[in-house]
Amino acid sequence: MGVQHYPEGVLVGRARVPGHRHPRVVTVRDGLVVDITAKGMATVRDIAESDRAAAYVRAANGMPLGAAEAILANSIAGQTDESKPSLLSPIDLQAIKASGVTFVVSLLERVIEEQARGDKSRADALRGEILALIGTDLSELVPGSETAASVKAALVAKGVWSQYLEVGIGPDAEIFTKGQPMSSVGYGAEVGLHPVSSWNNPEPEVALLVTSKGDIIGATLGNDVNLRDVEGRSALLLGKAKDNNASASLGPFVRLFDGDFTLESIKQAEIALRVEGLDGFVLEGHSSMSQISRTPESLVAATIGGHHQYPDGLVLYLGTMFAPVKDRDGVGKGFTHKLGDTVTISTSALGTLSNRVNLSTKCPPWTYGSSHLLRDLAKADLL
């Protein structure tokens, strides 16, 4: 069969199926995508909130739609046959949240973005200067600890304290809204860059599926597309840098925790990234979840609790240690996307997520929201 783009396990996702106005809830069984949409369980949100998500998906009655690999292949932008099923983002009504600066390597790059004020031509020189000033192995620091507070004081004295260092080693995690419910794209879709950006990169991440009670019940892969120049100019431009049409990718499926697959499995995951350009450029990297500086549980607790509720649950991107610095168009120019790049993110526990890069203004516009979904489910008598 060649490369298998999805893992074994209890999987749940969504598909566009000819003959249906609304997305269908699906799982994978014996290499087939199976439609398990049912009254009262017609959304991934309903299944997640049922308190028995994995058991329900494993036992639910369903209708086979076709071979999983064939449906994955039919989900690639520009190659989709609308008369056949194709995958969508595996979530629906959940809020889309993200955590930032959770790995030391990306922490350094965020400081460089800020100091460069979004000018990628200054990044290489600044990297050396900041490393010389810090003079400390930040990877040994526990965020919010007394040692971290001492390092903060030393860096403030040296004049290089940064808002990114604050959330990287300070007591509070960075949590932000990546996108609105129903706005994420899935396997094979185009991912979007705001056209004002000339310095940007993919962010390969694990994203957790979290219920309205704050329970972590599964995980998927994500690309938290980032505009380094926009965010580097000002942290107050985070919304412009992060929340654009097609800038949040998730998939191919959510793998629900069940048996041997648990949150501990995620904590040991090794995530591979490959970017292939139409110009022949290839960039490879990896992100090791074992190197995360804040635990997934602490990031979820910073997102949902007595201080903030999400009645439909949420998906939380956990951040990445991958910060691309490989030169693309000349020495010292660093990495930035070009239109047509293919970004592939993979890990054995969650499968493979692949997307092609385009401008947000050229990606298919987001036109099907929560109200459309609910109206269509009501018409189909599935609520």
C-alpha positions in Angstrom: 0.0 0.0 0.0 3.0 2.3 0.3 3.1 5.0 2.9 0.1 5.0 5.3 -0.9 8.6 6.2 -2.9 7.7 9.2 -2.1 5.7 12.4 -3.8 2.7 13.9 -6.1 3.5 16.8 -9.5 5.0 17.4 -9.7 7.8 14.9 -12.4 10.4 14.3 -12.7 13.1 11.7 -15.0 14.8 9.2 -15.5 14.3 5.5 -17.3 16.1 2.6 -19.6 13.4 1.1 -21.5 13.9 -2.1 -25.2 14.0 -1.6 -25.0 15.6 1.9 -25.1 19.4 2.5 -23.3 19.1 5.9 -19.9 17.5 6.8 -20.1 13.8 7.9 -18.4 12.4 11.0 -16.1 9.6 10.1 -13.7 7.0 11.5 -11.3 4.5 10.0 -11.8 0.7 10.2 -9.7 -1.9 8.4 -8.4 0.7 6.0 -11.8 2.1 5.1 -13.3 5.5 6.0 -16.6 4.9 7.6 -19.4 7.4 8.0 -20.7 7.2 11.6 -22.9 10.3 11.6 -26.0 9.7 13.7 -28.8 11.7 15.4 -27.4 13.4 18.5 -23.9 12.4 17.4 -23.7 14.4 14.2 -20.7 16.5 15.2 -17.2 15.8 16.6 -18.2 18.1 19.4 -21.1 15.9 20.4 -18.9 12.8 20.4 -16.2 14.6 22.4 -18.7 15.8 25.0 -20.3 12.4 25.4 -17.8 11.3 28.2 -17.2 8.1 26.2 -15.7 9.3 22.9 -13.4 6.4 22.2 -15.9 3.7 23.1 -18.6 5.4 21.0 -16.4 5.7 17.9 -15.2 2.2 18.2 -18.7 0.7 18.4 -20.8 3.1 16.3 -22.7 1.8 13.3 -21.5 3.2 10.0 -21.4 3.1 6.3 -18.1 2.6 4.4 -17.2 5.5 2.1 -14.1 4.0 0.5 -10.4 3.3 1.1 -8.8 5.7 3.5 -5.7 6.3 1.3 -7.9 6.9 -1.7 -10.0 9.5 0.2 -6.8 11.1 1.5 -5.5 11.4 -2.1 -8.8 12.9 -3.2 -8.5 15.6 -0.4 -5.4 17.3 -2.0 -6.2 20.7 -3.3 -6.4 20.8 -7.1 -6.8 17.1 -7.3 -10.2 16.7 -5.7 -13.0 14.8 -7.6 -16.1 16.4 -6.1 -18.1 13.3 -6.9 -16.1 11.4 -4.3 -15.6 11.9 -0.5 -12.7 14.1 0.7 -11.5 14.9 4.2 -12.1 18.1 6.1 -10.5 19.4 9.3 -11.3 16.8 12.0 -13.0 19.3 14.4 -16.1 21.4 14.1 -17.6 23.5 16.9 -14.5 23.6 19.2 -12.7 26.8 19.8 -9.2 26.9 18.1 -6.6 28.0 20.7 -2.8 27.9 20.6 0.1 28.2 23.0 3.3 29.9 22.0 7.0 30.0 23.1 6.8 26.6 24.7 10.2 25.4 23.5 13.6 27.0 24.1 14.7 27.0 20.4 11.5 28.8 19.3 11.9 31.2 22.3 15.3 32.4 21.0 13.8 32.9 17.5 10.9 34.9 18.9 13.3 37.2 20.7 15.2 37.6 17.4 12.0 38.5 15.6 11.2 41.1 18.1 14.7 42.6 18.2 14.8 42.6 14.3 11.5 44.4 14.2 10.4 42.1 11.5 13.4 42.6 9.3 14.8 39.1 8.4 18.0 40.6 7.0 19.1 41.5 10.6 18.2 38.1 12.1 21.5 36.3 11.7 23.6 39.0 13.3 21.1 39.4 16.1 21.1 35.6 16.8 24.8 35.7 17.7 24.6 38.8 19.7 21.7 37.6 21.8 23.3 34.2 22.4 26.4 36.0 23.6 24.4 38.2 26.0 22.3 35.4 27.5 25.2 33.2 28.4 22.9 30.7 30.0 21.4 27.4 28.9 17.7 28.3 29.0 16.7 24.7 28.3 17.5 23.9 32.0 15.1 26.5 33.3 11.7 25.7 34.7 9.3 28.5 33.7 8.2 30.5 36.8 10.9 29.0 39.1 13.2 31.0 41.3 16.1 30.2 39.0 14.1 31.5 36.0 13.3 34.7 38.0 17.1 35.2 38.6 17.8 34.8 34.9 15.1 37.3 34.1 16.7 39.8 36.4 20.1 39.3 34.8 18.7 39.7 31.3 16.8 42.9 32.3 20.0 44.3 33.6 21.7 43.5 30.3 18.9 45.2 28.4 17.7 42.2 26.4 14.5 41.3 28.3 11.7 40.5 25.9 8.0 39.8 26.0 8.8 36.4 24.5 11.2 35.6 27.3 8.5 36.7 29.7 6.1 33.9 28.5 9.0 31.5 27.8 10.5 31.4 31.3 8.1 33.5 33.3 5.1 32.3 35.4 2.4 32.7 32.7 2.1 30.8 29.4 1.1 32.5 26.2 -2.3 31.3 25.1 -4.1 32.9 22.1 -7.0 32.4 19.8 -5.7 30.8 16.5 -9.0 30.8 14.7 -12.8 30.6 15.1 -14.8 27.4 15.3 -15.3 25.8 11.9 -12.4 27.9 10.3 -9.6 25.3 10.3 -8.6 23.4 7.2 -7.7 19.7 6.9 -5.4 17.3 5.2 -4.5 18.3 1.6 -6.0 21.8 1.8 -4.2 25.0 1.0 -2.8 26.9 3.9 -2.8 30.7 3.7 -0.3 33.5 4.2 -1.5 37.0 4.6 -0.2 38.8 1.4 1.5 41.6 3.5 4.1 39.0 4.8 7.5 38.4 3.3 9.0 36.4 6.2 7.0 33.5 7.4 7.2 29.8 8.3 5.2 26.6 9.1 4.9 25.6 12.8 4.5 21.8 13.1 2.7 21.0 16.3 0.6 18.6 18.2 -2.9 19.9 19.0 -4.9 18.4 21.8 -8.7 17.8 21.8 -10.1 19.1 25.1 -13.7 18.8 26.4 -15.7 21.6 28.0 -14.7 20.0 31.4 -11.1 20.5 30.6 -10.4 16.8 30.0 -7.8 15.9 27.3 -9.2 13.1 25.2 -7.2 13.0 22.0 -4.7 14.7 19.7 -4.1 15.5 16.1 -1.3 17.2 14.1 -1.4 20.9 13.3 0.3 23.6 11.3 0.1 26.9 13.2 1.1 29.1 10.2 3.2 32.0 11.4 4.1 35.4 9.9 7.4 36.3 11.5 7.7 39.8 10.1 4.2 40.8 11.3 4.4 39.5 14.8 8.0 40.7 15.0 7.0 44.3 14.4 4.7 44.2 17.4 3.1 41.5 19.6 -0.1 43.5 19.3 -0.2 42.3 15.7 -0.6 38.7 16.9 -4.1 38.5 15.5 -2.9 39.7 12.1 0.0 37.3 12.2 -1.9 34.2 13.3 -5.6 34.4 12.4 -6.0 34.5 8.6 -8.0 32.6 6.1 -6.8 29.0 6.0 -3.9 29.7 8.4 -4.9 26.9 10.9 -4.5 23.4 9.6 -5.4 20.2 11.5 -5.5 16.5 10.7 -5.7 14.1 9.2 -7.8 12.7 12.0 -8.1 13.1 15.8 -6.7 10.0 17.5 -8.7 9.5 20.7 -6.9 8.3 23.8 -7.6 4.6 24.2 -5.6 1.7 25.7 -1.9 2.2 24.9 -2.4 5.6 23.4 -2.4 8.3 26.1 -1.2 11.7 26.9 2.1 10.1 27.9 2.4 8.9 24.2 2.1 12.5 23.1 4.8 13.7 25.5 7.3 11.4 23.8 6.2 12.1 20.2 8.9 13.1 17.6 7.4 15.3 14.9 9.0 15.5 11.5 8.7 18.5 9.1 9.5 18.6 5.4 9.0 21.6 3.2 9.4 21.1 -0.6 9.3 24.1 -2.9 8.6 24.3 -6.6 12.1 25.8 -6.8 13.7 22.5 -5.7 14.3 23.8 -2.1 13.9 21.2 0.6 13.8 22.0 4.3 13.7 19.3 7.0 13.4 19.5 10.7 11.9 17.9 13.7 10.2 18.9 17.0 10.6 16.6 20.1 7.7 16.9 22.5 10.0 15.7 25.3 11.8 19.1 25.1 8.6 21.2 25.8 9.2 23.5 28.7 5.6 23.6 30.0 3.6 20.4 30.4 0.5 19.9 28.1 -1.6 19.7 31.3 -0.4 23.1 32.5 -1.1 24.6 29.1 -4.6 23.2 29.1 -5.1 24.5 32.7 -3.9 28.0 31.5 -6.6 27.9 28.7 -9.7 26.5 30.4 -10.9 26.5 34.0 -12.7 28.8 36.4 -11.2 31.7 34.6 -12.5 30.7 31.1 -15.0 28.2 29.8 -15.6 26.7 26.4 -19.0 25.0 26.2 -18.2 23.2 23.0 -14.6 22.3 24.0 -11.5 23.3 22.3 -8.4 22.3 20.3 -5.1 23.6 21.7 -1.9 23.8 19.6 1.0 23.0 22.0 3.7 25.0 20.2 6.9 23.9 18.4 10.6 23.8 19.0 11.2 24.1 15.2 12.4 27.5 14.0 13.7 27.4 10.4 16.9 29.3 9.8 18.2 27.5 6.7 19.0 30.0 4.0 16.8 29.8 1.0 17.7 32.6 -1.4 21.2 33.4 -0.4 23.5 33.5 2.6 22.0 35.3 5.6 18.6 35.5 4.1 17.1 32.7 6.2 13.9 30.8 5.4 10.6 32.0 4.2 7.8 30.3 2.4 7.2 30.6 -1.4 3.8 30.0 -2.9 3.4 26.4 -3.9 5.5 25.0 -1.0 4.3 21.6 0.2 4.4 21.3 4.0 4.4 17.8 5.4 4.1 17.1 9.2 4.3 13.6 10.5 4.6 11.4 13.5 3.9 7.7 13.9 1.3 8.3 16.6 -0.8 10.7 14.6 0.0 10.1 11.0 0.7 12.7 8.3 -0.7 16.2 7.7 0.2 17.7 4.3 -0.8 21.1 2.9 0.2 23.4 0.1 1.0 27.1 0.7 -0.9 29.9 -1.0 -2.0 33.4 -0.1 -4.9 33.6 2.3 -6.6 35.8 -0.3 -6.2 33.0 -2.9 -7.3 30.1 -0.7 -10.9 29.1 -0.9 -12.8 31.6 1.4 -14.3 30.4 4.6 -18.1 30.5 4.0 -19.5 27.5 6.0 -19.7 28.4 9.7 -21.5 27.2 12.8 -24.8 28.6 11.9 -24.7 26.8 8.5 -23.8 23.5 10.1 -26.6 23.7 12.7 -29.2 24.7 10.1 -28.2 21.8 7.8 -28.2 19.3 10.7 -31.6 20.5 11.7 -32.9 20.0 8.2 -31.5 16.5 8.2 -33.1 15.8 11.6 -29.8 15.0 13.1 -29.8 17.3 16.1 
